[in-house]
Amino acid sequence: MEIRIYNAQEQTTTTLAVEPVADRVYRAVENDIVDDRLTYGTTFGTVLQESGAHEVVSIIEPSAYTTWRFVLSPRYKESEYRLLGDEIMRQGGFWQVDFNCFATINLPPHSTLPLVELFELFDLEPPEMVE
């Protein structure tokens, strides 16, 4: 299911895929492009705004996944990035691309994927880790 998320600080509204957990409590099943707190696996509470959008009022349980964000380089083909994405999925992780250039990777705690080393190998800027 998707809900609209209103971010009062940025004064923006985005759409986020979620699993309902309880009344106005959701678990993110993707990463929000605006709110760094809302990463894959995060459980959060909301209040419903008059507009029908949900405003996040609490993080109930942070994601157990380590989240990395980076800008895709045009030097590599989509198929090459897909190889990385396939490996992330094999490791039990999640990845998404927004606006055809912003990538977010979520790795589970048990992952052995050497992400930083892979970026160095391909001469890419190291991704930014989101805490």
C-alpha positions in Angstrom: 0.0 0.0 0.0 1.1 3.6 -0.5 0.5 6.6 1.7 1.3 10.2 1.2 3.9 11.6 3.7 3.9 15.3 4.6 7.2 16.6 5.7 6.6 19.8 7.6 10.2 20.8 7.8 10.7 20.6 4.0 7.0 21.5 3.3 6.8 18.7 0.8 4.6 15.7 0.3 5.9 12.4 -1.1 4.4 9.0 -1.6 5.8 6.0 0.3 5.1 2.3 0.0 4.4 0.9 3.5 3.0 -2.1 5.4 0.3 -1.2 7.9 1.3 -2.2 11.5 -1.5 -0.6 13.6 -3.7 2.4 13.4 -1.5 5.2 11.9 1.6 3.0 12.4 3.5 1.8 9.3 6.6 0.1 8.2 8.4 1.5 5.2 9.0 -1.0 2.4 11.0 1.5 0.4 13.0 4.7 1.1 11.6 8.1 1.3 13.5 10.5 -1.0 13.0 13.5 1.3 13.0 12.2 4.9 16.2 10.3 5.7 14.5 8.8 8.8 12.1 6.8 6.6 14.3 4.0 5.2 13.4 0.4 4.3 12.2 -1.4 7.4 11.6 1.6 9.6 8.4 1.5 11.7 6.9 4.9 12.3 3.8 6.6 13.8 1.8 9.3 12.0 -1.0 11.8 12.4 -3.4 12.3 9.6 -3.5 15.8 8.2 -6.6 17.4 6.8 -5.1 17.0 3.3 -5.2 13.2 3.8 -1.4 13.0 4.0 0.3 11.5 7.0 2.8 13.5 9.1 5.5 11.4 10.9 5.4 12.1 14.6 7.6 9.2 15.9 10.1 6.6 14.8 8.9 3.5 16.7 11.6 1.2 15.5 14.5 2.2 13.3 15.4 0.0 10.4 17.9 -2.8 11.1 19.3 -2.2 7.7 22.4 -0.1 6.9 21.4 2.6 4.4 23.7 4.1 1.8 22.8 6.8 -0.7 24.7 7.9 -3.8 24.4 9.5 -7.2 24.6 7.1 -10.2 27.5 7.8 -12.6 26.5 8.0 -16.3 29.8 6.1 -17.0 28.1 2.8 -16.2 25.1 1.2 -18.0 21.9 0.3 -16.2 22.7 -3.3 -16.7 26.0 -2.9 -14.8 24.1 -1.3 -11.9 21.6 -4.2 -12.1 24.4 -6.6 -11.4 25.1 -4.8 -8.1 21.3 -4.7 -7.4 21.0 -8.4 -8.0 23.8 -9.1 -5.5 22.2 -6.7 -2.9 18.9 -8.7 -3.2 20.8 -12.0 -2.9 22.2 -10.7 0.4 18.7 -10.0 1.6 18.9 -6.3 1.0 16.9 -3.7 -0.9 17.8 -1.1 -3.5 16.0 1.6 -5.4 16.7 4.3 -7.9 14.8 7.7 -7.8 14.7 10.1 -10.7 17.0 7.9 -12.7 20.1 9.1 -10.8 19.7 8.8 -7.0 20.3 5.3 -5.6 19.6 4.0 -2.2 20.9 0.7 -0.9 19.7 -1.1 2.3 21.9 -3.9 3.5 20.9 -6.3 6.3 23.1 -6.6 9.4 24.4 -10.0 8.3 25.5 -8.8 4.8 29.1 -9.4 3.8 28.9 -7.2 0.7 32.0 -5.0 0.7 30.1 -2.0 -0.7 32.8 0.7 -0.1 35.4 -1.6 -1.7 33.1 -2.1 -4.8 32.8 1.6 -5.2 36.5 2.1 -5.1 37.0 -0.8 -7.6 34.7 1.0 -10.1 36.2 4.4 -9.3 32.8 5.8 -8.0 32.4 8.3 -5.3 31.8 6.5 -2.1 28.2 6.4 -1.0 26.9 8.4 1.9 25.9 6.3 4.8 22.6 7.4 6.4 22.4 7.0 10.2 
